[in-house]
Each structure stands twice: as structure tokens, then as C-alpha cells.
Amino acid sequence: MFSLLRTCGFPCVILVTMRGEFAEFNPWQVPMGSITETSLKLCGFLTYRVDAAEEVDEIVDAGCDMAFSGNLAVAILLSQRLIGRKVWSR
């Protein structure tokens, strides 16, 4: 699917909630989380990472401008630090 973005020049913005990073409690999430950004870049996406709530508006706005002004593929990675540490109880 991502090849169509590059071939046809469609603008695209995806928001990715990251796993396998800061305080991850599921070890099976770590391998994919460690290669997500690299994989998206290899697929032709410009990537921007959001680590703090005060960055969200500016980064999402800039990503949308890049995508829709230049017919580009942009991935905005919402880090686990932004989402916060998960607390699971039984």
C-alpha cells in the first residue's frame, strides 16, 4: 500500500502510537518498536516524533503542511513518553 503513495504522489499523514519503548511492560513489543521509525523511512515516509504534550499541535500541524503541500508521506510517531506509563492491575 505504501508504494502507491510514492508512485502516485498521494499526500498521507499517519499517526503511530509507539510501543516497545519507555516503560514497556510487554517484551514482545520491543522488537517492532525498535524498528518502526526505520521501517517507515525505508517506505518513503518523513518521520516526526512527539515526546511531550506541548509539541503535539506544532508537529501535527507541520506534518500536515508537509504532506498536503508537497504530496508527501508523513508519519508522526507518538512516543510512549507522551502517552505515559501504563499501569495494569489485576
N, C-alpha and C positions, 0 to 999 in steps of 0.2 A: 504494500500500500504506500509506504513512504517513497518508493521510487516514482510514483505518479506525481508527487509534489515537485520533485526535481525536474522531471521530464516535461510536465505540463505547466510548471511555474505557478501553481496554486499557492496562495498565502495560507499559512496554517499556524495556529498557536495551540500548543498543548500545555496543560498544567499537570505536573507529575508530583504526586506526594511521595516522597522518598521513604524507602525502607532500608534496613540494613546499615543504618548509620548510628548516630548518637543515641546511646542507651537502648539499643535494640535488644529485646528480650528473646526473639526467635532467631537462633543462629543460622537457620536455613535461609533467612532473608539477606544475610550479609553478602554472599557471592554475587547476586544480581544487583544489589545496591551499590556494590563497589565498581560495577562496570556500566551502570545506567547512563551516566553522562558521556562516557567514551563511546558507547554504542550509538547514542543519539547523534553525536558529532559525526561518526562514520556514516550515518544515514543522511547526512547533509543538514542537520539542524544547527542553528545557532543556539547556544545554551546560556541561560542566565540562572543563577542560584539566589534564592531568597532565604536568608538565615534569621531575619528579625522582622517582627510585625510592621515596624515603621518603614520597611523597604518595599512592602508588597505593592502599594499603589504606584510608586515610581517605576519599579521594574516591570510590572504587568503592563503599564501604560507604554513604556518604552518598547517592550517586546511586541505589543500590538502595532505600534507605529512602524517598527522594522518589518513585520510580516506583511501588513496591508499596504504599506507604501512601496515596498520593494518586491512583492510576491515571493517572500521568503518563508522558510520553515523555522519556527522558533519554539524552543522548549523551555519552559520556566519550571525549574526544579524547586519545589517547596521542601526545604530540609526538615529533618526530624527535630532539629532545634526549634524551628518555627512552630511546629505542631505541638511540641512538648513531649515530655517523657510519659509513656503510658504506664498507668497503674492498674494492675489486674489483681483482683481479689477473688477468693473462692466463696 
